């Protein structure tokens, strides 16, 4: 019976060692997975911030494009200014005649 107990203890010790090794392997995998999860979370936050910034810049560009003068607006403004200058010159000449 003593031999039987020592044999049982020996097998039990071997099984405990195998379980300990498996536990360490699983623990290491878990730690690696948690670290990867943290890295991915940080990257996601970074990419989300960059996306938000890009969307804001895109909206600003869209708005600035809408309010930017077109070629027709520029020509129209130049025509109005030219007309006003002609009127001013006409008024000046009339004032000199008086």
C-alpha positions as protocol buffer text, in pm:
chain_id: "A"
residue {
  index: 1
  type: UNK
  ca { x: 0 y: 0 z: 0 }
}
residue {
  index: 2
  type: UNK
  ca { x: 288 y: 238 z: 69 }
}
residue {
  index: 3
  type: UNK
  ca { x: 413 y: 181 z: -283 }
}
residue {
  index: 4
  type: UNK
  ca { x: 65 y: 245 z: -412 }
}
residue {
  index: 5
  type: UNK
  ca { x: 44 y: 576 z: -225 }
}
residue {
  index: 6
  type: UNK
  ca { x: 385 y: 687 z: -345 }
}
residue {
  index: 7
  type: UNK
  ca { x: 286 y: 593 z: -701 }
}
residue {
  index: 8
  type: UNK
  ca { x: -38 y: 792 z: -668 }
}
residue {
  index: 9
  type: UNK
  ca { x: 152 y: 1087 z: -525 }
}
residue {
  index: 10
  type: UNK
  ca { x: 405 y: 1067 z: -809 }
}
residue {
  index: 11
  type: UNK
  ca { x: 130 y: 1066 z: -1074 }
}
residue {
  index: 12
  type: UNK
  ca { x: -50 y: 1344 z: -891 }
}
residue {
  index: 13
  type: UNK
  ca { x: 270 y: 1550 z: -879 }
}
residue {
  index: 14
  type: UNK
  ca { x: 322 y: 1500 z: -1254 }
}
residue {
  index: 15
  type: UNK
  ca { x: -35 y: 1605 z: -1326 }
}
residue {
  index: 16
  type: UNK
  ca { x: -1 y: 1913 z: -1103 }
}
residue {
  index: 17
  type: UNK
  ca { x: 316 y: 2010 z: -1291 }
}
residue {
  index: 18
  type: UNK
  ca { x: 135 y: 1974 z: -1626 }
}
residue {
  index: 19
  type: UNK
  ca { x: -156 y: 2180 z: -1497 }
}
residue {
  index: 20
  type: UNK
  ca { x: 83 y: 2444 z: -1362 }
}
residue {
  index: 21
  type: UNK
  ca { x: 255 y: 2467 z: -1700 }
}
residue {
  index: 22
  type: UNK
  ca { x: -80 y: 2495 z: -1879 }
}
residue {
  index: 23
  type: UNK
  ca { x: -192 y: 2759 z: -1631 }
}
residue {
  index: 24
  type: UNK
  ca { x: 124 y: 2963 z: -1694 }
}
residue {
  index: 25
  type: UNK
  ca { x: 74 y: 2932 z: -2072 }
}
residue {
  index: 26
  type: UNK
  ca { x: -289 y: 3042 z: -2048 }
}
residue {
  index: 27
  type: UNK
  ca { x: -195 y: 3324 z: -1812 }
}
residue {
  index: 28
  type: UNK
  ca { x: 73 y: 3446 z: -2055 }
}
residue {
  index: 29
  type: UNK
  ca { x: -176 y: 3433 z: -2344 }
}
residue {
  index: 30
  type: UNK
  ca { x: -426 y: 3628 z: -2135 }
}
residue {
  index: 31
  type: UNK
  ca { x: -167 y: 3892 z: -2047 }
}
residue {
  index: 32
  type: UNK
  ca { x: -68 y: 3924 z: -2413 }
}
residue {
  index: 33
  type: UNK
  ca { x: -434 y: 3954 z: -2514 }
}
residue {
  index: 34
  type: UNK
  ca { x: -497 y: 4223 z: -2252 }
}
residue {
  index: 35
  type: UNK
  ca { x: -191 y: 4418 z: -2368 }
}
residue {
  index: 36
  type: UNK
  ca { x: -302 y: 4389 z: -2728 }
}
residue {
  index: 37
  type: UNK
  ca { x: -649 y: 4504 z: -2625 }
}
residue {
  index: 38
  type: UNK
  ca { x: -499 y: 4811 z: -2454 }
}
residue {
  index: 39
  type: UNK
  ca { x: -289 y: 4890 z: -2760 }
}
residue {
  index: 40
  type: UNK
  ca { x: -590 y: 4854 z: -2990 }
}
residue {
  index: 41
  type: UNK
  ca { x: -801 y: 5072 z: -2761 }
}
residue {
  index: 42
  type: UNK
  ca { x: -534 y: 5343 z: -2766 }
}
residue {
  index: 43
  type: UNK
  ca { x: -507 y: 5315 z: -3143 }
}
residue {
  index: 44
  type: UNK
  ca { x: -885 y: 5334 z: -3177 }
}
residue {
  index: 45
  type: UNK
  ca { x: -896 y: 5650 z: -2969 }
}
residue {
  index: 46
  type: UNK
  ca { x: -618 y: 5801 z: -3179 }
}
residue {
  index: 47
  type: UNK
  ca { x: -788 y: 5711 z: -3505 }
}
residue {
  index: 48
  type: UNK
  ca { x: -1123 y: 5837 z: -3375 }
}
residue {
  index: 49
  type: UNK
  ca { x: -967 y: 6170 z: -3283 }
}
residue {
  index: 50
  type: UNK
  ca { x: -802 y: 6196 z: -3626 }
}
residue {
  index: 51
  type: UNK
  ca { x: -1134 y: 6110 z: -3793 }
}
residue {
  index: 52
  type: UNK
  ca { x: -1316 y: 6376 z: -3593 }
}
residue {
  index: 53
  type: UNK
  ca { x: -1050 y: 6633 z: -3685 }
}
residue {
  index: 54
  type: UNK
  ca { x: -1074 y: 6537 z: -4053 }
}
residue {
  index: 55
  type: UNK
  ca { x: -1453 y: 6562 z: -4047 }
}
residue {
  index: 56
  type: UNK
  ca { x: -1432 y: 6907 z: -3890 }
}
residue {
  index: 57
  type: UNK
  ca { x: -1176 y: 7022 z: -4148 }
}
residue {
  index: 58
  type: UNK
  ca { x: -1391 y: 6879 z: -4426 }
}
residue {
  index: 59
  type: UNK
  ca { x: -1694 y: 7073 z: -4298 }
}
residue {
  index: 60
  type: UNK
  ca { x: -1489 y: 7394 z: -4277 }
}
residue {
  index: 61
  type: UNK
  ca { x: -1369 y: 7344 z: -4634 }
}
residue {
  index: 62
  type: UNK
  ca { x: -1722 y: 7276 z: -4754 }
}
residue {
  index: 63
  type: UNK
  ca { x: -1848 y: 7595 z: -4588 }
}
residue {
  index: 64
  type: UNK
  ca { x: -1556 y: 7805 z: -4711 }
}
residue {
  index: 65
  type: UNK
  ca { x: -1612 y: 7677 z: -5064 }
}
residue {
  index: 66
  type: UNK
  ca { x: -1977 y: 7781 z: -5046 }
}
residue {
  index: 67
  type: UNK
  ca { x: -1897 y: 8134 z: -4927 }
}
residue {
  index: 68
  type: UNK
  ca { x: -1592 y: 8184 z: -5152 }
}
residue {
  index: 69
  type: UNK
  ca { x: -1665 y: 8419 z: -5441 }
}
residue {
  index: 70
  type: UNK
  ca { x: -1704 y: 8265 z: -5782 }
}
residue {
  index: 71
  type: UNK
  ca { x: -1563 y: 8410 z: -6103 }
}
residue {
  index: 72
  type: UNK
  ca { x: -1905 y: 8559 z: -6184 }
}
residue {
  index: 73
  type: UNK
  ca { x: -1924 y: 8720 z: -5839 }
}
residue {
  index: 74
  type: UNK
  ca { x: -1578 y: 8872 z: -5888 }
}
residue {
  index: 75
  type: UNK
  ca { x: -1668 y: 9013 z: -6232 }
}
residue {
  index: 76
  type: UNK
  ca { x: -1997 y: 9148 z: -6102 }
}
residue {
  index: 77
  type: UNK
  ca { x: -1821 y: 9318 z: -5810 }
}
residue {
  index: 78
  type: UNK
  ca { x: -1561 y: 9468 z: -6043 }
}
residue {
  index: 79
  type: UNK
  ca { x: -1839 y: 9602 z: -6270 }
}
residue {
  index: 80
  type: UNK
  ca { x: -2018 y: 9758 z: -5972 }
}
residue {
  index: 81
  type: UNK
  ca { x: -1694 y: 9917 z: -5849 }
}
residue {
  index: 82
  type: UNK
  ca { x: -1611 y: 10045 z: -6198 }
}
residue {
  index: 83
  type: UNK
  ca { x: -1961 y: 10196 z: -6224 }
}
residue {
  index: 84
  type: UNK
  ca { x: -1922 y: 10364 z: -5885 }
}
residue {
  index: 85
  type: UNK
  ca { x: -1584 y: 10506 z: -5986 }
}
residue {
  index: 86
  type: UNK
  ca { x: -1738 y: 10650 z: -6302 }
}
residue {
  index: 87
  type: UNK
  ca { x: -2014 y: 10813 z: -6097 }
}
residue {
  index: 88
  type: UNK
  ca { x: -1758 y: 10954 z: -5851 }
}
residue {
  index: 89
  type: UNK
  ca { x: -1549 y: 11093 z: -6139 }
}
residue {
  index: 90
  type: UNK
  ca { x: -1864 y: 11245 z: -6289 }
}
residue {
  index: 91
  type: UNK
  ca { x: -1955 y: 11405 z: -5955 }
}
residue {
  index: 92
  type: UNK
  ca { x: -1602 y: 11542 z: -5915 }
}
residue {
  index: 93
  type: UNK
  ca { x: -1610 y: 11692 z: -6264 }
}
residue {
  index: 94
  type: UNK
  ca { x: -1950 y: 11850 z: -6192 }
}
residue {
  index: 95
  type: UNK
  ca { x: -1817 y: 11998 z: -5868 }
}
residue {
  index: 96
  type: UNK
  ca { x: -1521 y: 12150 z: -6056 }
}
residue {
  index: 97
  type: UNK
  ca { x: -1757 y: 12311 z: -6305 }
}
residue {
  index: 98
  type: UNK
  ca { x: -1955 y: 12474 z: -6029 }
}
